[in-house]
Amino acid sequence: MAIDPVCGMQVNEKTAKHKSEYKGETYYFCAPGCKFTFDEKPEDYVGPNKKPFVPMEGRGGKM
């Protein structure tokens, strides 16, 4: 299982519908909102300066 870098949810890589490539790595997302948020500014969600997880409800989305 992968961890959605935006909200922290577990995501099955084999069945994930939403994924992005960034700096040679594949990231998996629970929903299109998390993918969109990541794609806007991926450096905020990976690496040494990553932000803490943000629950989907906190961004106006639904899980």
C-alpha positions as CSV (number, residue, x, y, z in Angstrom):
1,M,0.0,0.0,0.0
2,A,1.1,3.5,-0.8
3,I,0.4,6.6,1.3
4,D,-1.4,9.5,-0.4
5,P,1.2,12.3,0.2
6,V,-1.6,15.0,0.5
7,C,-4.1,13.4,3.0
8,G,-2.2,10.4,4.4
9,M,-4.7,7.8,3.4
10,Q,-3.5,4.3,2.3
11,V,-3.9,3.7,-1.4
12,N,-3.6,0.4,-3.2
13,E,-1.1,0.9,-6.1
14,K,-2.7,-1.8,-8.1
15,T,-6.2,-0.3,-8.2
16,A,-5.4,3.4,-7.8
17,K,-7.3,5.6,-10.3
18,H,-5.3,8.7,-9.5
19,K,-1.5,8.9,-9.8
20,S,1.2,11.4,-10.7
21,E,4.9,11.2,-11.6
22,Y,7.3,13.6,-9.9
23,K,11.1,13.5,-10.1
24,G,11.1,9.9,-11.3
25,E,8.7,8.7,-8.5
26,T,5.1,7.6,-8.8
27,Y,2.7,9.0,-6.2
28,Y,-0.8,7.5,-5.6
29,F,-3.9,9.4,-4.5
30,C,-7.2,8.5,-2.9
31,A,-9.2,11.0,-4.9
32,P,-8.9,13.5,-7.8
33,G,-8.8,16.4,-5.3
34,C,-5.6,15.1,-3.7
35,K,-4.0,14.6,-7.1
36,F,-5.0,18.1,-8.2
37,T,-3.6,19.6,-5.0
38,F,-0.3,17.6,-5.4
39,D,0.1,18.5,-9.1
40,E,-0.2,22.2,-8.4
41,K,2.8,22.2,-6.0
42,P,4.3,18.7,-5.5
43,E,7.3,20.1,-3.6
44,D,5.0,20.9,-0.7
45,Y,4.1,17.2,-0.3
46,V,7.4,15.3,-0.7
47,G,11.0,15.9,0.4
48,P,12.4,17.5,3.5
49,N,10.1,20.5,3.5
50,K,6.8,18.6,3.1
51,K,3.7,19.9,4.7
52,P,1.7,17.8,7.2
53,F,-1.1,15.7,5.9
54,V,-4.4,17.6,5.2
55,P,-7.6,15.6,5.6
56,M,-9.9,15.6,2.6
57,E,-12.7,17.2,4.7
58,G,-10.4,20.2,5.4
59,R,-10.2,21.0,1.7
60,G,-13.9,20.9,1.0
61,G,-13.7,17.4,-0.4
62,K,-15.3,14.1,0.6
63,M,-13.6,10.7,1.1
